[in-house]
Amino acid sequence: MNNLHQIKVKGNIVDVLNRNIYSGEILIHEGKIMKITPVDTPFSNYILPGFTDAHIHIESSMLVPYEFARIALTHGTVSTVSDPHEIANVCGLAGIDYMIENARQAGLKINFGAPSCVPATGFETAGAVIDAEMTEQLLKRSEIKYLSEMMNYPGVLMEDAEVMKKIAAAKKYNKPVDGHAPGLRGEQAKKYIQAGISTDHECFTLDEALDKINFGMKILIREGSAAKNFEALHSLISTHPSVTMLCSDDKHPDDLLKGHINELVKRALQKGHQLFDVLQCACVNPVLHYKLNTGLLRQGDAADFIVVDNLNDFNVLQTWIDGVCLAEGGKAKMDDKNHIAINQFKSSPIQVDDLMVKATDGNIKIIEALDGQLITNCLFDAPAVKNNCFVSDTAKDILKIVVVNRYQKAPPVVGFVKNFGFKSGAIASTVAHDSHNIIAVGVTDEELAAAINVLMKCGGGLCAVNGSEQKSIALPVAGLMSTESCEKTGNAYSELDHMAKQLGSKLKAPFMTLSFMALLVIPHFKIGDKGLFDVDKFAMTTLN
């Protein structure tokens, strides 16, 4: 063995697997931990396995994987379980290849899955279709670690042939199947789980999570920029630490600048959860469940670990991956890079008249957006009428919501939504889960059309309009991601978010909330490019 290539790192070793803390010295050779030697000297720093985000769509950070890694590493994240179905819905297999290739030099261990639902449903227009045969080809690849969230839970329950082929392919290659079944309980949950689906990150009540655990499922506690379930579910960390993981699912760049899984670790400790239970959920369980090549601070493991100042604040001093210190003192040791862009976008500007809705007698269906949740309700009310047309009604906080097909020319779909709170202006986005057509909400047809057409010109992104004032972020990679750094993208997004809130919104993340209004697999009432959708009936519906 060549001693010149050996590295020694000293500190208080936090051995999560054996639930022990002791002073020690780690000997690293060629990226592996050769030996961990206990020593008598006490240290002021602590060494522990790094954090793993058990379920995230990197695209939702609006950053390409390399730029995501540059900031996540500073927060002590050493690996992620990443579902690339956002870009897959836009660019198909080419999008997945883009993510894998961009991540190769990122240092962070980004583990991709094979998207199971492209498109998420047959009731919307996406940019690609990935069928069971293509899914199996993906699952054969060593860099594809699992079958991504099976959102089509009705297809599982009805034993749809195409859905079952995808699940069978994952079993064939001994790769886990991720779940996505918000609100599913009882016998239906049991059948869904028995089909081979092992996790769910969509639980929004403790009873639902316990129900699924009792049927053999593992639960991911999600705390993202829009959906926040930590408060409802955190007790699982103490009661069921062996089957609980932590994830962010979707995290905007301004939030990522502040923290990642490290934030949830600190919150869990502040709630009184035991250190080793918290670290088992944050560090160990995802690695074991998804069979990741992420080290867990054992002899022979990859030298993946973090160094923190203490076990209360968890300020990350260093992040090591494969025996290389990739982040230190809050800065990633990575070079600036230029990133290429891929996209699929058909520019078809709209006219104000395209957004008119003829008034009818009686109440109409209104989408009720809920802050901090992906689920929505269906309300019945009547918005204002002007010139024999329904218009936004700021007094009732009922605003127009619009979806425009980005892949082919088609008339806009117009509905109404409550709880965005705008008194003036409009916002629009090509981040619209999961097909990523253009979605917009606003007060006047003129402002809505203006916001939509800004995105038509730049090939996708985010935009806010207030009268003649406009702000926007171009997202040239699939209309989902910037090629810039997290700092630049995050600061630009913060400005847009601030403008949206100045329009009157009280939502914590107006753009993120808007992006889920078109997610047709989340109860109860949504809007897509083909019309309004009743999720409970899993069928199209009408305004009246």
C-alpha positions in Angstrom: 0.0 0.0 0.0 1.4 3.4 -0.9 1.3 5.6 2.2 1.5 8.8 0.0 -2.1 8.2 -1.0 -3.4 7.7 2.5 -5.5 10.4 4.2 -6.2 10.6 7.9 -9.3 12.4 9.4 -9.7 12.7 13.2 -12.7 13.5 15.3 -15.4 12.2 17.5 -16.9 9.3 15.5 -20.7 9.1 15.4 -21.2 5.4 14.7 -24.9 5.4 13.8 -25.2 1.7 13.0 -23.8 0.7 16.4 -25.3 3.7 18.2 -22.0 4.8 19.8 -19.8 7.9 19.9 -16.0 7.7 20.4 -12.8 9.6 19.6 -11.2 8.1 16.5 -9.0 8.4 13.4 -10.3 7.4 10.0 -7.7 6.1 7.5 -8.7 6.6 3.9 -7.0 5.0 0.9 -8.2 5.3 -2.7 -11.6 6.6 -1.7 -12.3 3.8 0.8 -12.2 3.7 4.6 -9.3 1.3 5.3 -9.6 1.5 9.1 -11.2 3.4 11.9 -9.0 3.5 15.0 -10.3 4.6 18.5 -8.0 7.1 20.2 -7.9 8.6 23.7 -7.8 12.2 22.6 -11.1 14.0 22.8 -12.0 16.3 19.8 -14.2 19.3 19.3 -15.6 18.1 16.0 -17.8 15.2 15.1 -17.6 12.8 12.1 -20.8 11.1 10.9 -22.3 9.6 7.8 -23.6 12.3 5.4 -27.3 12.9 4.7 -29.3 11.4 1.9 -32.4 13.0 0.5 -34.6 9.9 0.0 -36.8 11.4 -2.7 -36.2 14.6 -4.7 -36.8 16.0 -8.2 -33.7 18.0 -8.8 -35.5 19.8 -11.6 -37.7 21.5 -9.0 -34.6 23.3 -7.6 -34.5 24.9 -11.1 -30.8 23.9 -11.1 -29.0 21.3 -13.3 -27.6 18.5 -11.2 -24.0 19.9 -11.1 -25.3 23.3 -9.7 -27.6 21.5 -7.3 -24.6 19.5 -6.0 -22.6 22.6 -5.4 -25.0 23.9 -2.8 -26.3 20.6 -1.4 -22.8 19.5 -0.5 -22.3 22.5 1.7 -25.3 21.3 3.8 -23.9 17.9 4.4 -25.8 16.0 1.7 -23.7 13.2 0.3 -26.3 11.4 -1.9 -29.8 11.8 -3.2 -32.5 9.4 -4.5 -33.6 11.4 -7.6 -36.6 10.9 -9.8 -36.0 12.6 -13.2 -39.6 12.4 -14.3 -40.0 16.1 -14.7 -37.5 16.4 -17.5 -38.6 13.0 -18.8 -42.1 14.4 -19.3 -40.6 17.1 -21.5 -37.7 15.5 -23.3 -38.2 11.7 -22.7 -35.2 9.4 -22.6 -33.0 12.2 -23.8 -33.9 14.2 -20.7 -32.9 11.3 -18.4 -29.6 11.0 -20.2 -29.0 14.7 -19.8 -29.5 14.5 -16.0 -27.2 11.5 -15.7 -24.5 13.1 -17.8 -24.6 16.4 -16.1 -24.4 14.7 -12.7 -21.3 12.7 -13.6 -18.8 15.4 -12.5 -20.9 16.7 -9.6 -19.3 14.7 -6.9 -22.5 14.3 -5.0 -23.9 10.8 -5.4 -27.1 11.4 -7.3 -29.0 8.2 -7.8 -31.6 8.3 -10.5 -34.7 6.2 -10.9 -36.6 5.1 -14.0 -39.8 7.3 -14.2 -42.9 5.1 -14.0 -45.5 7.7 -15.2 -44.5 9.5 -18.3 -47.1 11.0 -18.8 -48.6 10.9 -15.4 -52.0 10.3 -16.9 -53.6 9.9 -20.3 -55.7 13.0 -19.6 -53.0 15.5 -20.4 -50.4 16.3 -23.1 -46.7 15.7 -22.2 -43.7 15.9 -24.4 -42.9 12.2 -24.3 -44.1 8.7 -23.5 -42.0 6.1 -21.7 -43.7 2.7 -22.0 -43.1 -0.5 -20.1 -40.5 -1.7 -22.7 -38.5 1.5 -22.4 -38.9 1.4 -18.6 -37.3 -2.1 -18.6 -34.4 -0.9 -20.7 -33.8 1.9 -18.2 -34.0 -0.5 -15.2 -31.3 -2.7 -16.8 -28.8 0.2 -16.5 -26.5 0.2 -13.4 -27.0 3.9 -12.9 -30.8 3.5 -12.6 -31.4 2.4 -9.0 -35.1 2.0 -8.7 -38.6 2.5 -10.3 -39.7 6.0 -9.5 -42.9 6.9 -7.8 -45.9 5.0 -9.1 -48.3 7.8 -9.3 -50.9 5.9 -11.2 -52.3 4.2 -8.2 -55.7 3.6 -9.8 -53.7 1.7 -12.5 -52.2 -0.5 -9.8 -55.5 -1.1 -8.1 -57.1 -2.0 -11.4 -54.1 -4.1 -12.4 -53.5 -2.1 -15.6 -51.3 -4.3 -17.9 -48.8 -1.6 -18.7 -48.5 -0.5 -15.1 -48.0 -4.1 -13.9 -45.3 -4.7 -16.5 -43.3 -1.8 -15.2 -43.5 -3.1 -11.6 -42.6 -6.6 -12.8 -39.5 -5.2 -14.5 -38.3 -3.6 -11.3 -38.8 -6.8 -9.5 -36.9 -8.7 -12.2 -33.9 -6.5 -11.7 -34.2 -6.5 -7.9 -34.8 -2.7 -7.7 -37.2 -1.0 -5.3 -40.5 0.5 -6.4 -41.4 3.9 -5.1 -45.0 4.8 -4.3 -47.2 7.8 -4.5 -50.7 7.3 -3.2 -52.0 10.4 -1.2 -54.9 9.5 1.1 -55.0 5.9 0.1 -56.2 3.8 3.1 -57.4 0.4 4.2 -57.8 -2.4 1.7 -56.9 -0.2 -1.3 -53.6 0.8 0.4 -53.0 -2.9 1.2 -53.5 -3.9 -2.4 -51.3 -1.1 -3.7 -48.5 -2.1 -1.3 -48.8 -5.8 -2.0 -48.2 -5.1 -5.7 -44.6 -4.5 -4.7 -44.6 -0.8 -3.9 -42.3 -0.1 -1.0 -42.4 3.6 0.0 -44.7 6.6 0.0 -43.8 10.3 0.5 -47.4 11.6 0.1 -48.8 10.9 3.5 -50.3 14.1 5.0 -51.8 12.6 8.2 -50.2 10.4 10.9 -53.1 7.9 10.7 -52.5 7.4 7.0 -48.8 6.8 7.5 -49.4 4.3 10.3 -52.0 2.5 8.1 -49.4 2.1 5.4 -46.7 1.1 7.8 -48.9 -1.7 9.1 -49.2 -3.0 5.6 -45.4 -3.1 5.2 -44.6 0.2 3.6 -41.8 2.6 4.5 -42.7 6.2 4.9 -40.7 9.2 3.7 -41.4 12.4 5.7 -41.5 15.2 3.2 -40.7 18.8 3.8 -40.4 20.7 0.6 -41.0 24.2 -0.6 -44.7 23.6 -1.1 -45.7 20.3 0.6 -44.8 20.3 4.2 -45.6 17.2 6.2 -42.9 17.2 8.9 -45.1 18.5 11.7 -47.8 15.9 11.0 -45.4 13.0 10.7 -42.3 13.6 12.7 -43.4 11.3 15.6 -42.5 8.4 13.3 -38.8 9.2 13.8 -39.2 7.9 17.4 -42.0 5.3 17.0 -40.8 3.7 13.7 -37.2 4.7 13.1 -36.4 1.6 11.1 -39.0 2.4 8.4 -38.8 6.2 8.2 -36.8 8.4 5.9 -36.5 12.1 5.2 -37.0 13.8 1.9 -37.7 17.2 0.3 -39.4 16.0 -3.0 -39.4 19.6 -4.4 -37.2 22.3 -3.2 -36.9 25.8 -4.7 -33.4 27.4 -5.0 -34.0 30.1 -2.4 -34.9 27.4 0.1 -31.9 25.3 -0.9 -29.6 28.2 -0.2 -30.8 28.0 3.4 -30.5 24.3 4.0 -31.4 20.8 3.0 -31.8 17.5 5.0 -29.6 19.1 7.7 -32.5 21.4 8.5 -34.8 18.5 9.2 -32.2 16.8 11.4 -32.0 19.9 13.5 -35.8 20.3 13.7 -36.1 16.6 14.7 -33.6 17.0 17.5 -35.4 20.2 18.7 -38.6 18.2 18.9 -36.9 15.8 21.4 -36.1 12.9 19.1 -33.1 10.8 20.0 -30.0 11.5 18.0 -29.4 8.0 16.7 -33.1 7.6 15.6 -32.8 10.9 13.7 -29.6 9.9 12.0 -30.9 6.5 11.1 -33.7 8.1 9.2 -31.5 10.8 7.6 -28.4 8.8 6.8 -28.8 5.1 7.0 -32.3 4.0 5.9 -32.2 5.4 2.4 -28.8 3.9 1.7 -29.9 0.4 2.8 -33.4 0.5 1.2 -32.2 1.7 -2.2 -28.9 -0.3 -2.1 -26.8 2.9 -2.7 -23.0 2.9 -2.9 -23.0 5.6 -0.3 -20.7 4.9 2.7 -22.0 4.6 6.2 -18.7 5.1 8.1 -17.7 1.5 8.2 -14.4 -0.2 7.3 -14.4 -0.9 3.6 -17.1 1.6 2.8 -16.7 4.5 0.4 -15.3 7.4 2.4 -18.5 9.4 2.4 -19.0 11.4 5.6 -19.4 14.9 7.1 -17.7 16.8 9.8 -19.8 19.0 12.0 -19.0 21.3 14.9 -21.4 19.9 17.4 -24.5 17.6 17.7 -27.0 20.4 18.4 -26.5 23.0 15.7 -25.0 20.6 13.1 -23.0 23.3 11.3 -21.3 21.4 8.5 -17.6 22.1 8.5 -16.7 19.6 5.7 -18.3 17.1 3.3 -16.3 14.2 2.1 -17.2 11.9 -0.8 -15.0 9.0 -2.0 -12.2 10.3 0.2 -12.2 13.8 -1.2 -13.3 16.9 0.7 -15.8 18.5 -1.7 -17.1 21.2 0.6 -15.5 23.1 3.4 -16.6 26.2 5.4 -19.8 26.5 3.5 -18.2 26.5 0.1 -18.1 23.7 -2.5 -14.7 22.9 -4.0 -16.1 22.7 -7.6 -15.2 24.5 -10.7 -17.5 26.9 -12.5 -19.0 25.1 -15.6 -21.0 26.1 -18.7 -24.0 23.9 -19.1 -25.7 23.0 -22.4 -29.5 23.2 -22.6 -32.1 20.9 -24.2 -35.8 21.7 -24.5 -39.0 20.9 -26.3 -41.2 24.0 -26.7 -43.6 25.2 -29.4 -44.1 28.9 -29.2 -47.8 29.8 -29.8 -48.6 33.2 -28.3 -52.1 33.7 -27.1 -54.6 36.6 -27.4 -56.6 38.2 -24.6 -59.8 36.9 -26.2 -58.6 33.3 -25.8 -59.1 33.6 -22.1 -62.7 34.7 -22.0 -65.2 32.5 -20.2 -68.9 33.0 -21.0 -71.0 33.4 -17.9 -73.6 30.8 -17.0 -76.3 30.6 -14.4 -75.5 29.3 -10.9 -72.3 28.4 -9.2 -69.2 26.9 -10.9 -66.4 24.6 -9.7 -63.5 26.4 -8.1 -60.1 24.8 -7.2 -59.3 25.5 -3.6 -55.5 25.7 -3.2 -54.2 24.8 0.3 -51.0 26.4 1.5 -48.3 23.8 2.3 -50.3 20.9 0.7 -50.5 19.4 -2.8 -54.1 18.3 -2.3 -56.8 20.7 -3.4 -60.6 20.9 -2.8 -63.5 21.5 -5.1 -65.7 24.4 -4.0 -68.8 25.8 -5.7 -69.2 29.5 -6.0 -69.9 32.2 -8.6 -67.1 34.6 -9.6 -67.8 38.2 -10.9 -69.4 38.7 -14.2 -68.4 41.5 -16.7 -69.7 41.9 -20.2 -71.5 38.5 -19.8 -68.3 36.7 -19.0 -66.9 35.3 -15.8 -63.9 37.3 -14.6 -61.5 37.2 -11.6 -63.2 38.3 -8.4 -60.6 39.7 -6.0 -63.3 40.4 -3.4 -63.9 36.7 -3.1 -60.3 35.8 -3.9 -61.5 33.8 -6.9 -59.0 34.2 -9.8 -58.7 32.8 -13.3 -56.3 30.0 -13.8 -55.0 29.0 -17.2 -53.2 26.1 -18.7 -51.7 26.3 -22.2 -50.3 23.4 -24.2 -46.5 24.0 -24.8 -46.0 21.1 -27.2 -48.6 21.9 -29.8 -51.0 24.7 -30.7 -54.3 24.3 -28.8 -56.8 26.6 -27.2 -56.1 27.5 -23.5 -58.0 25.8 -20.8 -59.5 28.3 -18.3 -60.7 27.6 -14.8 -61.0 29.4 -11.4 -58.9 29.1 -8.2 -59.2 30.3 -4.7 -56.5 31.3 -2.1 -53.8 32.9 -4.3 -54.9 36.2 -3.0 -53.8 38.5 -5.8 -55.3 42.0 -5.9 -53.6 42.7 -9.2 -51.2 41.1 -11.7 -50.5 37.6 -12.8 -47.8 34.9 -12.6 -47.0 32.2 -15.1 -44.7 29.1 -15.2 -43.6 26.3 -17.4 -42.9 24.3 -14.2 -46.3 22.7 -14.0 -46.2 19.1 -12.7 -46.0 16.8 -14.4 -46.4 17.5 -18.1 -45.0 21.0 -17.7 -47.4 22.9 -19.9 -47.7 26.6 -19.2 -49.8 27.4 -16.1 -50.8 30.9 -15.0 -53.0 32.6 -12.4 -54.0 36.2 -12.3 -56.5 39.0 -12.0 -57.0 40.4 -15.6 -57.0 38.7 -18.9 -54.5 41.2 -20.2 -52.0 40.5 -17.4 -52.5 36.7 -17.8 -51.9 36.9 -21.5 -48.8 39.1 -21.0 -47.3 36.7 -18.5 -47.9 33.6 -20.7 -46.5 35.3 -23.8 -43.3 36.3 -21.9 -42.7 32.5 -21.5 -43.6 31.9 -25.1 -40.8 34.2 -26.1 -38.1 32.8 -23.9 -38.9 29.1 -24.3 -40.0 28.6 -20.7 -39.4 29.9 -17.2 -41.2 31.9 -14.6 -42.8 35.3 -14.9 -44.7 37.8 -12.9 -46.6 40.8 -14.3 -48.2 43.8 -12.6 -49.6 46.2 -15.2 -46.6 47.2 -17.3 -44.1 45.8 -14.8 -42.6 42.4 -15.6 -40.0 40.2 -14.0 -39.0 36.7 -15.3 -36.4 33.9 -15.1 -35.6 32.0 -18.2 -35.2 28.2 -17.7 -33.6 27.1 -20.9 -33.2 23.4 -19.8 -36.6 21.9 -20.6 -38.3 25.0 -19.3 -37.5 23.6 -15.9 -33.9 24.5 -15.1 -31.5 27.3 -15.3 -27.8 26.9 -16.4 -26.8 29.4 -13.7 -25.6 28.9 -10.1 -27.9 28.3 -7.1 -27.0 31.8 -5.8 -27.9 33.6 -9.0 -31.0 31.5 -9.6 -32.1 31.6 -6.0 -31.7 35.4 -5.8 -33.7 35.9 -9.0 -36.4 33.6 -7.8 -36.6 35.4 -4.4 -37.3 38.6 -6.4 -40.0 36.9 -8.3 -41.5 35.4 -5.2 -41.4 38.8 -3.5 -43.2 40.4 -6.4 -45.9 37.6 -6.3 -46.4 38.3 -2.6 -46.6 42.1 -3.3 -49.5 41.3 -5.6 -51.3 40.1 -2.5 -50.5 36.4 -2.1 -50.2 35.0 1.4 -49.0 31.6 0.2 -45.5 30.6 1.4 -44.5 29.7 -2.2 -47.0 31.0 -4.8 -45.0 29.6 -7.8 -44.5 26.2 -6.2 -48.2 26.0 -5.3 -49.2 27.0 -8.8 -47.0 24.3 -10.3 -49.1 21.6 -8.6 -52.5 22.8 -9.7 -52.0 20.8 -12.9 -50.9 17.6 -11.1 -53.8 15.3 -12.0 -52.9 12.5 -9.7 -53.2 14.5 -6.5 -56.8 14.8 -5.0 -59.2 16.3 -5.4 -59.7 18.9 -8.3 -57.1 20.0 -10.8 -56.7 21.7 -14.2 -54.8 20.3 -17.2 -54.2 21.3 -20.8 -57.2 19.2 -21.9 -59.7 20.6 -19.2 -60.7 20.4 -15.6 -60.1 17.1 -13.8 -61.9 15.3 -11.0 -59.2 13.2 -9.4 -61.6 11.3 -7.1 -63.5 10.0 -10.2 -60.2 10.1 -12.3 -62.1 11.7 -15.1 -62.5 15.0 -16.9 -65.2 17.3 -15.7 -66.7 20.7 -16.6 -66.8 24.1 -15.0 -70.5 23.8 -14.1 
